[in-house]
């Protein structure tokens, strides 16, 4: 496992520490989970941007259009 060192301002460190205490998890564990989620969101946004032109040409302009045919 790699190690990454980051600097947090006092307010963010306090927020993270409080969250860690409330959830009985380490700050490192919380940050790893947050980074994984953000990486997944970024990939979803990238995929959405790539697929949007194809979906629009096929008539899928809204979420409702999509779910009408695929839900």
C-alpha positions in Angstrom: 0.0 0.0 0.0 1.3 3.4 -0.9 1.5 6.4 1.4 0.3 9.9 0.5 1.0 12.9 2.7 -1.4 15.8 2.5 -1.8 19.0 4.4 -5.2 19.9 5.9 -6.3 23.2 7.3 -7.3 23.1 11.0 -11.0 23.2 10.2 -10.9 20.3 7.8 -8.8 18.3 10.1 -11.2 18.9 12.9 -14.2 17.9 10.8 -12.4 14.7 9.7 -11.4 13.9 13.2 -15.0 14.4 14.5 -16.3 12.2 11.7 -13.8 9.5 12.4 -14.8 9.5 16.1 -18.5 9.3 15.4 -18.1 6.5 12.9 -15.4 4.6 14.8 -13.1 4.6 11.8 -9.7 6.0 11.1 -9.2 9.3 9.3 -7.2 7.3 6.7 -10.0 4.9 6.1 -12.5 7.8 5.7 -10.2 9.6 3.2 -9.6 6.4 1.2 -13.4 5.9 0.9 -13.9 9.5 -0.1 -11.2 9.3 -2.7 -12.7 6.1 -4.1 -16.1 7.7 -4.4 -14.8 10.8 -6.0 -12.8 8.8 -8.5 -16.0 6.8 -9.4 -18.0 10.0 -9.8 -15.3 11.4 -12.1 -15.4 8.3 -14.2 -19.2 8.5 -14.3 -19.0 12.1 -15.5 -16.4 11.2 -18.1 -18.5 8.3 -19.4 -21.6 10.4 -19.4 -19.9 13.1 -21.5 -18.7 10.5 -24.0 -22.1 8.8 -24.3 -24.3 11.9 -24.2 -24.1 12.7 -28.0 -25.1 9.1 -28.9 -28.0 9.1 -26.4 -29.3 12.4 -27.7 -29.2 11.2 -31.3 -31.2 8.2 -30.2 -33.8 10.4 -28.6 -32.7 10.1 -25.0 -32.8 13.7 -23.8 -33.8 13.2 -20.1 -33.5 10.5 -17.4 -37.2 9.8 -17.9 -36.6 9.0 -21.6 -34.0 6.5 -20.6 -36.0 4.8 -17.8 -39.1 4.7 -20.0 -37.3 2.1 -22.2 -34.8 0.5 -19.8 -36.3 0.4 -16.3 
